[in-house]
């Protein structure tokens, strides 16, 4: 699971699972879905920040508490963001066309958004004490030859100080028409991470772990002449250590 600050709370695939016509409507009405995802993300993050502050005040805590950087994207949170995006989308569509069909969808998704946020705050917002952010897009370069003539798909993940792996980076596609080997760098390391993991495959859905031990921050992983190893599949990212729930007694 990613962190809510990773910028990937829900995706286009999540929207399509809820509304199969969303792509066609976005093209027809010239509404940018990526922008709506970001607008909904900002709203969800603000509501989460207020919720965490209220929870801290209700518990009488005087310490720093937790912030958005500790919040894990659980399935209920992902669904809330997706529904919020659809509500924002159909609000825009209705207010530009005054089409009653869009009005119905706007009201429908607004209702589901409210219900889902209530369920999330009752179920609990997932919190990790060892937040590991998503890496930026890795740097992949050719370093000599001697490998396969193929195409590689590469992603990285930071390893936290307690061993948790964060969300996978954006995927890089590396062509090797002459058997080029490759070198992978994860970029600037955020605070609290100890190294990075490298996942590589010859198909986008067949990546496996290539680093038995995390590469030190600032280091480089090199594909050996012997080729890829049959490592583990990418993990489900970090899990919440505990949940902050709404206190309905006050």
C-alpha positions as a LaTeX table, in Angstrom:
\begin{tabular}{lrrr}
\hline
Residue & $x$ (\AA) & $y$ (\AA) & $z$ (\AA) \\
\hline
Unk1 & 0.00 & 0.00 & 0.00 \\
Unk2 & 1.21 & 3.48 & $-0.84$ \\
Unk3 & 1.23 & 6.53 & 1.38 \\
Unk4 & $-1.47$ & 9.15 & 0.89 \\
Unk5 & 1.30 & 11.64 & 0.07 \\
Unk6 & 2.69 & 9.49 & $-2.76$ \\
Unk7 & 0.27 & 11.01 & $-5.27$ \\
Unk8 & $-1.38$ & 7.75 & $-6.28$ \\
Unk9 & $-4.39$ & 7.27 & $-4.00$ \\
Unk10 & $-6.52$ & 5.83 & $-6.79$ \\
Unk11 & $-6.03$ & 5.43 & $-10.52$ \\
Unk12 & $-7.93$ & 5.52 & $-13.78$ \\
Unk13 & $-8.47$ & 1.77 & $-13.44$ \\
Unk14 & $-10.22$ & 2.39 & $-10.10$ \\
Unk15 & $-12.50$ & 4.95 & $-11.76$ \\
Unk16 & $-13.33$ & 2.55 & $-14.59$ \\
Unk17 & $-14.25$ & $-0.15$ & $-12.08$ \\
Unk18 & $-16.88$ & 2.20 & $-10.65$ \\
Unk19 & $-18.01$ & 3.90 & $-13.87$ \\
Unk20 & $-17.26$ & 2.14 & $-17.16$ \\
Unk21 & $-18.38$ & 5.19 & $-19.18$ \\
Unk22 & $-16.00$ & 7.66 & $-17.55$ \\
Unk23 & $-13.40$ & 7.62 & $-20.33$ \\
Unk24 & $-15.95$ & 8.14 & $-23.08$ \\
Unk25 & $-17.60$ & 10.96 & $-21.14$ \\
Unk26 & $-14.28$ & 12.67 & $-20.42$ \\
Unk27 & $-13.45$ & 12.71 & $-24.13$ \\
Unk28 & $-16.95$ & 13.91 & $-25.07$ \\
Unk29 & $-16.99$ & 16.71 & $-22.49$ \\
Unk30 & $-13.25$ & 17.55 & $-22.75$ \\
Unk31 & $-12.65$ & 17.07 & $-19.01$ \\
Unk32 & $-9.15$ & 16.05 & $-17.96$ \\
Unk33 & $-9.45$ & 13.06 & $-15.61$ \\
Unk34 & $-5.90$ & 13.41 & $-14.35$ \\
Unk35 & $-6.70$ & 16.93 & $-13.13$ \\
Unk36 & $-9.86$ & 15.68 & $-11.41$ \\
Unk37 & $-7.83$ & 12.96 & $-9.67$ \\
Unk38 & $-5.46$ & 15.65 & $-8.34$ \\
Unk39 & $-8.30$ & 17.96 & $-7.23$ \\
Unk40 & $-9.96$ & 15.09 & $-5.35$ \\
Unk41 & $-6.59$ & 14.15 & $-3.85$ \\
Unk42 & $-6.15$ & 17.64 & $-2.42$ \\
Unk43 & $-9.63$ & 17.56 & $-0.91$ \\
Unk44 & $-9.15$ & 14.10 & 0.59 \\
Unk45 & $-5.77$ & 15.07 & 2.05 \\
Unk46 & $-7.27$ & 18.17 & 3.64 \\
Unk47 & $-10.13$ & 16.22 & 5.21 \\
Unk48 & $-7.68$ & 13.59 & 6.48 \\
Unk49 & $-5.45$ & 16.26 & 8.01 \\
Unk50 & $-8.42$ & 17.80 & 9.83 \\
Unk51 & $-9.57$ & 14.35 & 11.00 \\
Unk52 & $-6.12$ & 13.51 & 12.42 \\
Unk53 & $-5.88$ & 16.88 & 14.18 \\
Unk54 & $-9.32$ & 16.40 & 15.76 \\
Unk55 & $-8.43$ & 12.87 & 16.83 \\
Unk56 & $-5.24$ & 14.13 & 18.47 \\
Unk57 & $-7.13$ & 16.88 & 20.31 \\
Unk58 & $-9.82$ & 14.46 & 21.49 \\
Unk59 & $-7.17$ & 12.12 & 22.86 \\
Unk60 & $-5.56$ & 15.00 & 24.72 \\
Unk61 & $-2.18$ & 14.45 & 23.11 \\
Unk62 & 0.30 & 17.30 & 23.36 \\
Unk63 & 2.98 & 15.64 & 21.22 \\
Unk64 & 3.55 & 16.01 & 17.49 \\
Unk65 & 1.18 & 13.13 & 16.71 \\
Unk66 & 0.92 & 11.83 & 13.15 \\
Unk67 & 0.47 & 13.68 & 9.89 \\
Unk68 & $-0.40$ & 12.86 & 6.29 \\
Unk69 & 3.05 & 11.38 & 5.73 \\
Unk70 & 2.10 & 8.52 & 8.07 \\
Unk71 & $-1.24$ & 7.69 & 6.40 \\
Unk72 & $-1.37$ & 4.44 & 4.40 \\
Unk73 & $-3.69$ & 4.09 & 1.41 \\
Unk74 & $-6.06$ & 1.30 & 2.42 \\
Unk75 & $-8.84$ & $-0.01$ & 0.20 \\
Unk76 & $-11.55$ & 2.12 & 1.89 \\
Unk77 & $-9.43$ & 5.25 & 1.44 \\
Unk78 & $-8.75$ & 4.39 & $-2.20$ \\
Unk79 & $-12.49$ & 3.93 & $-2.81$ \\
Unk80 & $-13.28$ & 7.25 & $-1.12$ \\
Unk81 & $-10.82$ & 9.09 & $-3.36$ \\
Unk82 & $-12.14$ & 7.41 & $-6.50$ \\
Unk83 & $-15.74$ & 8.31 & $-5.61$ \\
Unk84 & $-14.72$ & 11.87 & $-4.76$ \\
Unk85 & $-13.08$ & 12.12 & $-8.18$ \\
Unk86 & $-16.24$ & 10.93 & $-9.91$ \\
Unk87 & $-18.32$ & 13.40 & $-7.91$ \\
Unk88 & $-16.00$ & 16.26 & $-8.93$ \\
Unk89 & $-16.05$ & 15.05 & $-12.53$ \\
Unk90 & $-19.84$ & 14.92 & $-12.90$ \\
Unk91 & $-20.23$ & 18.22 & $-11.05$ \\
Unk92 & $-18.04$ & 19.79 & $-13.73$ \\
Unk93 & $-19.88$ & 17.97 & $-16.53$ \\
Unk94 & $-23.32$ & 19.04 & $-15.27$ \\
Unk95 & $-22.39$ & 22.67 & $-14.64$ \\
Unk96 & $-21.00$ & 23.02 & $-18.15$ \\
Unk97 & $-23.87$ & 21.27 & $-19.97$ \\
Unk98 & $-26.83$ & 21.23 & $-17.52$ \\
Unk99 & $-27.52$ & 17.69 & $-18.60$ \\
Unk100 & $-29.90$ & 15.93 & $-16.19$ \\
Unk101 & $-28.08$ & 12.62 & $-16.71$ \\
Unk102 & $-24.92$ & 14.21 & $-15.35$ \\
Unk103 & $-26.89$ & 15.75 & $-12.48$ \\
Unk104 & $-28.11$ & 12.29 & $-11.49$ \\
Unk105 & $-24.60$ & 10.89 & $-11.51$ \\
Unk106 & $-23.26$ & 13.88 & $-9.60$ \\
Unk107 & $-25.83$ & 13.34 & $-6.84$ \\
Unk108 & $-25.25$ & 9.58 & $-6.86$ \\
Unk109 & $-21.48$ & 9.78 & $-6.48$ \\
Unk110 & $-21.72$ & 12.64 & $-3.95$ \\
Unk111 & $-23.93$ & 10.43 & $-1.77$ \\
Unk112 & $-21.56$ & 7.49 & $-2.09$ \\
Unk113 & $-18.61$ & 9.75 & $-1.29$ \\
Unk114 & $-20.19$ & 10.88 & 1.99 \\
Unk115 & $-21.18$ & 7.34 & 2.95 \\
Unk116 & $-17.72$ & 5.98 & 2.17 \\
Unk117 & $-15.92$ & 8.70 & 4.13 \\
Unk118 & $-18.15$ & 7.96 & 7.13 \\
Unk119 & $-17.33$ & 4.26 & 6.85 \\
Unk120 & $-13.62$ & 5.01 & 6.53 \\
Unk121 & $-13.49$ & 7.18 & 9.65 \\
Unk122 & $-15.46$ & 4.57 & 11.61 \\
Unk123 & $-13.27$ & 1.72 & 10.29 \\
Unk124 & $-10.12$ & 3.73 & 10.90 \\
Unk125 & $-7.42$ & 5.58 & 8.96 \\
Unk126 & $-4.37$ & 3.33 & 8.59 \\
Unk127 & $-1.18$ & 4.71 & 10.14 \\
Unk128 & 2.42 & 3.50 & 9.83 \\
Unk129 & 5.17 & 4.47 & 12.23 \\
Unk130 & 7.81 & 3.80 & 9.55 \\
Unk131 & 6.55 & 5.69 & 6.48 \\
Unk132 & 8.42 & 4.84 & 3.30 \\
Unk133 & 7.60 & 7.18 & 0.38 \\
Unk134 & 7.37 & 6.23 & $-3.26$ \\
Unk135 & 10.61 & 6.81 & $-5.18$ \\
Unk136 & 10.86 & 9.12 & $-8.15$ \\
Unk137 & 11.30 & 7.57 & $-11.58$ \\
Unk138 & 14.59 & 5.63 & $-11.52$ \\
Unk139 & 17.55 & 6.47 & $-13.72$ \\
Unk140 & 18.33 & 3.55 & $-16.06$ \\
Unk141 & 21.38 & 3.57 & $-18.32$ \\
Unk142 & 23.24 & 1.15 & $-20.62$ \\
Unk143 & 26.57 & $-0.14$ & $-19.30$ \\
Unk144 & 28.28 & $-2.37$ & $-21.84$ \\
Unk145 & 27.04 & $-5.48$ & $-23.59$ \\
Unk146 & 26.92 & $-9.22$ & $-23.12$ \\
Unk147 & 23.29 & $-9.59$ & $-22.15$ \\
Unk148 & 20.09 & $-10.57$ & $-23.93$ \\
Unk149 & 18.54 & $-8.79$ & $-26.89$ \\
Unk150 & 15.28 & $-7.89$ & $-25.19$ \\
Unk151 & 13.29 & $-5.15$ & $-23.48$ \\
Unk152 & 13.45 & $-4.65$ & $-19.72$ \\
Unk153 & 10.82 & $-3.15$ & $-17.41$ \\
Unk154 & 12.28 & $-1.56$ & $-14.28$ \\
Unk155 & 10.86 & $-0.27$ & $-11.00$ \\
Unk156 & 12.39 & 0.56 & $-7.63$ \\
Unk157 & 11.14 & 0.79 & $-4.04$ \\
Unk158 & 12.73 & 2.34 & $-0.97$ \\
Unk159 & 13.45 & 0.13 & 2.05 \\
Unk160 & 12.59 & 1.70 & 5.42 \\
Unk161 & 14.65 & 1.59 & 8.60 \\
Unk162 & 12.41 & $-1.15$ & 10.04 \\
Unk163 & 12.44 & $-3.22$ & 6.86 \\
Unk164 & 9.19 & $-2.10$ & 5.23 \\
Unk165 & 9.15 & $-1.56$ & 1.46 \\
Unk166 & 7.37 & 1.47 & 0.06 \\
Unk167 & 5.29 & 1.80 & $-3.09$ \\
Unk168 & 6.90 & 1.03 & $-6.44$ \\
Unk169 & 8.24 & 3.85 & $-8.58$ \\
Unk170 & 7.00 & 4.71 & $-12.02$ \\
Unk171 & 8.04 & 2.03 & $-14.51$ \\
Unk172 & 10.97 & 2.59 & $-16.89$ \\
Unk173 & 11.15 & 0.67 & $-20.17$ \\
Unk174 & 14.71 & $-0.06$ & $-21.30$ \\
Unk175 & 15.40 & $-1.48$ & $-24.78$ \\
Unk176 & 18.45 & $-3.67$ & $-25.28$ \\
Unk177 & 18.68 & $-4.22$ & $-29.09$ \\
Unk178 & 22.36 & $-5.18$ & $-28.92$ \\
Unk179 & 22.42 & $-7.03$ & $-25.62$ \\
Unk180 & 23.17 & $-3.96$ & $-23.53$ \\
Unk181 & 23.34 & $-4.43$ & $-19.77$ \\
Unk182 & 21.82 & $-1.81$ & $-17.52$ \\
Unk183 & 22.54 & 0.22 & $-14.41$ \\
Unk184 & 19.79 & 1.49 & $-12.09$ \\
Unk185 & 19.89 & 4.42 & $-9.66$ \\
Unk186 & 16.98 & 5.36 & $-7.39$ \\
Unk187 & 17.77 & 9.05 & $-7.04$ \\
Unk188 & 17.90 & 11.23 & $-3.94$ \\
Unk189 & 16.92 & 9.32 & $-0.82$ \\
Unk190 & 14.35 & 10.77 & 1.61 \\
Unk191 & 14.94 & 10.72 & 5.35 \\
Unk192 & 14.38 & 7.43 & 7.12 \\
Unk193 & 15.24 & 5.01 & 4.30 \\
Unk194 & 18.23 & 2.68 & 4.29 \\
Unk195 & 18.43 & 1.64 & 0.65 \\
Unk196 & 16.41 & 0.62 & $-2.37$ \\
Unk197 & 15.13 & $-2.54$ & $-4.01$ \\
Unk198 & 15.19 & $-3.16$ & $-7.75$ \\
Unk199 & 12.49 & $-5.07$ & $-9.66$ \\
Unk200 & 13.09 & $-5.99$ & $-13.29$ \\
Unk201 & 11.28 & $-8.17$ & $-15.83$ \\
Unk202 & 10.93 & $-8.74$ & $-19.55$ \\
Unk203 & 7.21 & $-7.99$ & $-19.34$ \\
Unk204 & 5.43 & $-5.25$ & $-17.35$ \\
Unk205 & 3.47 & $-7.81$ & $-15.32$ \\
Unk206 & 6.42 & $-10.14$ & $-14.66$ \\
Unk207 & 8.82 & $-8.07$ & $-12.56$ \\
Unk208 & 10.83 & $-9.86$ & $-9.87$ \\
Unk209 & 13.21 & $-8.75$ & $-7.14$ \\
Unk210 & 16.82 & $-8.53$ & $-8.34$ \\
Unk211 & 18.41 & $-7.34$ & $-5.09$ \\
Unk212 & 18.69 & $-9.93$ & $-2.33$ \\
Unk213 & 20.04 & $-7.11$ & $-0.16$ \\
Unk214 & 18.88 & $-3.52$ & $-0.57$ \\
Unk215 & 21.28 & $-1.30$ & $-2.50$ \\
Unk216 & 22.65 & 1.45 & $-0.26$ \\
Unk217 & 21.23 & 4.93 & $-0.79$ \\
Unk218 & 23.24 & 6.73 & $-3.45$ \\
Unk219 & 24.40 & 3.40 & $-4.88$ \\
Unk220 & 23.86 & 1.74 & $-8.24$ \\
Unk221 & 22.55 & $-1.71$ & $-9.17$ \\
Unk222 & 24.08 & $-3.40$ & $-12.22$ \\
Unk223 & 22.47 & $-6.18$ & $-14.24$ \\
Unk224 & 25.01 & $-9.03$ & $-14.32$ \\
Unk225 & 26.02 & $-10.79$ & $-17.55$ \\
Unk226 & 24.30 & $-13.90$ & $-16.17$ \\
Unk227 & 20.99 & $-12.07$ & $-16.52$ \\
Unk228 & 17.94 & $-11.68$ & $-14.31$ \\
Unk229 & 17.38 & $-13.81$ & $-11.24$ \\
Unk230 & 14.06 & $-15.42$ & $-10.39$ \\
Unk231 & 13.35 & $-13.32$ & $-7.32$ \\
Unk232 & 10.17 & $-12.57$ & $-5.42$ \\
Unk233 & 7.29 & $-10.64$ & $-6.95$ \\
Unk234 & 6.77 & $-7.04$ & $-5.80$ \\
Unk235 & 5.19 & $-6.88$ & $-2.32$ \\
Unk236 & 1.90 & $-5.25$ & $-1.38$ \\
Unk237 & 3.88 & $-2.33$ & 0.06 \\
Unk238 & 3.72 & $-1.36$ & 3.72 \\
Unk239 & 0.82 & $-2.14$ & 5.98 \\
Unk240 & $-0.70$ & 0.04 & 8.70 \\
Unk241 & 0.68 & $-0.46$ & 12.19 \\
Unk242 & $-2.56$ & 0.77 & 13.72 \\
Unk243 & $-5.77$ & 2.66 & 12.87 \\
Unk244 & $-7.08$ & 6.02 & 14.06 \\
Unk245 & $-10.86$ & 5.84 & 14.39 \\
Unk246 & $-13.49$ & 8.49 & 14.86 \\
Unk247 & $-14.59$ & 9.03 & 18.44 \\
Unk248 & $-18.39$ & 9.30 & 18.33 \\
Unk249 & $-18.79$ & 9.75 & 22.10 \\
Unk250 & $-17.86$ & 13.48 & 21.97 \\
\hline
\end{tabular}
